[in-house]
Amino acid sequence: MSDLVSCTHQGDVAVITINNPPVNALSPGVPEGIRDGIAAAAADPAVRAIVVIGGGRTFIAGADIREFGKVVSGEKPRGSLLPLLLEIENCAKPVVMAIHGTAFGGGLEVAMAGHYRVIAPNAQVGQPEVKLGIIPGAAGTQRLPRLAGVAKAVEMCAFGEPIRAADAVASGIADRAIEGDLLAGAVAFAHEVAGKPAPKTRERNEKLAGADPAIFDRARQQAKKTRRGQTAPLAAIDAVEAATKLSFDEGCEREAGIFTGCLHSTQSRALIHAFFAERAVSKIPDVPADTAPIEIGRAAVIGAGTMGGGITMNYTNAGIPVIVKETTQEALDRGMAIIRKNYANSVKKGKLSQAAMDERLARITPQLTYDGFDQADIIAEAVFENMALKKTVFAEIDKIAKPGCILASNTSYLDIDEIASVTGRPELVVGHHYFSPANVMRLLEIVRGKATSKAVLATSMALAKRMSKVGVLAGNSRGFIGNRMLGPYLREAQFVVEEGASVEDVNAALYDFGMAMGPLAMGDLAGLDVGWRARKEFKHLEKPGVRQPLVADRLAEMGHFGQKTGRGWSLYDENRNQSPSPETAALIEQLAREAGIERRAVTHEEIVERCIYALVNEGAHLLGEGVALRASDIDVVYLNGYGFPAWRGGPMCYADSVGLKTVLARIEEFQAKHGPDLWAPAPLLRQLAERGQTFTEFDTEPRASASGRP
Ligand code: 3H9
């Protein structure tokens, strides 16, 4: 037996334990170990039943995802789990699977090959493969409908969401929930079933008969809507449908064919990249994993506007009591009313209980003074985006805050070192840049100033996790990672409009590429006054003679701020339904004509290339400058904060999939046509393209970190 799997005995029950931390993935050695354990127990006359259980915090969380890359590259042949699962199912002695933690993907497939499943009350089971761009590949699409019914199997395989133990029992996936000691309960269960005929899941066809064929069409419609652009959910539905039309063995064959197609797809490569990118992002090379975080027991927020209100919700959602301060009673009341309305909506939708809402509200103290700020472990500033104002606020709170209290600014563009300079504690000053709506968006940019301490960074990362967000470290560069890249992206969206594309073309081209919304629609949603104000603040930094977008500022000057005023790039009715704006179209033509810009037909392909390669090039600039630690961190920012399609893996992963040579060549064409300043290729992009390398390969090289290291 392998070291990863051990076998002990409790009387006449053999207990096979998987020990492959942290999540007992089915890495090489684990399936072999289980097979040997089952074979030994089957052959041992003293054994009457078998229990399979996970050591540590979980049952099996699935196949080892790292192995997929090796299979795709041809480094390794694809092994199949199916023979092992048949051996388990064919075992003459009952095999009881004891599930705690998570039985995901291949883990649930192993569990379903057992004759019985018992489950801890807080365990979860699921087939999340679609989130990696693949489908269950070890008969999950064939055994699950036999246990749980076709509708449940379609839902779990196509959408990938896990279900809880109670649901697993109710739907027939698990036979019994075990309170208390799971192993003891599983052994007792094994005694109950020892000597009885063991049911084989693959022979249980009763739930397949009479399945409503409309289930599949409904699921396909839903997948097209909620998983727009993704191929795996539709493939998973096809595979479950096969279970209703083919024998078990033929169904497995069909599933294997579909699985292989998905595994070799660009989407799967991108989604697996995104999975590991999100797990790498919290690791900061010069901040050791054991750096003690500062305990955050109480928080205070300055500003109850859109951002301050959302940030306040994040703290109380994480169980942290929070004071929120405003300057006028009216603003405070307005902010609290929005917070209450947000929670009430969640209660209405069944996402939150009334008791939880009351608890969360009770942790918030709204006030107009700094009372109690001296008790806070962290003070988050969310005032207007203006350096003078931020400095005044930081100078004030520095005097009130207790020693060791972290001062976090929600600035989205400003220099965090300049803000820190007015305090006597620059090591405790950090940027916590949330994305609107702050209580919903998962991204938190953690901006490192030159003095920010390692403990503050470790605390910020831990806090992000506590708030169910993904924290990304960014260097102190104007706009940090996300907004700095957004500048060239929005610039190109406006340039192509000036050159002849319609507003609708630009929005449609990027939406069809997979973005959550088009760039100009995004501007209208955020408010055209926001960028207008920011541009005024940074006007002095504009290089003379370099082309600037013409239209957005003019729209803002006319009071056309987008959705909030009903007019912007597009028109909006009272229900925010969008329609083309002839007035804006005429303004674009007029301004372009006055500037001598030649109008022409612009293809959707060019719109996408101009916008997305502008993102990529700026991403490569800031990666080369050390503003981002890794290309994959940039991807995490765009996937979680800017609606970039997960199945493209983020802008840098997308560039890898196109090929950096191709991307560079196109950027050079744009540079030749549109001027040297706007499209200067990032040195790092050129370097990697010339070496035939990818951003992913660049990420594996050890080097200096986001602004914290030389
Ligand atoms: C599959 O099963 C296909 C089948 O149909 C079979 C076909 C033949 N493999 O997330 P965490 C690592 S597809 C390799 O931070 P948590 C992870 O990278 C698979 N590594 O912990 C991290 O490493 P590091 C279907 C894995 O407690 C560490 O474990 N299964 C795997 O927040 C801790 O992870 C899935 O899609 C893996 N399968 O969450 C489940 N899983 O420390 C994917 C984790 O070096 N996993 N790692 O950064 C998860 O959803 C979460 O990890 C889980 C734990 C909920 C289990």
Boltz pocket constraint, residues with backbone or C-beta under 6 A from the ligand:
constraints:
  - pocket:
      binder: B
      contacts: [[A, 22], [A, 23], [A, 25], [A, 61], [A, 62], [A, 63], [A, 64], [A, 65], [A, 66], [A, 79], [A, 80], [A, 81], [A, 102], [A, 104], [A, 105], [A, 106], [A, 107], [A, 109], [A, 128], [A, 129], [A, 132], [A, 135], [A, 136], [A, 137], [A, 138], [A, 140], [A, 276], [A, 279], [A, 280]]
      max_distance: 6.0
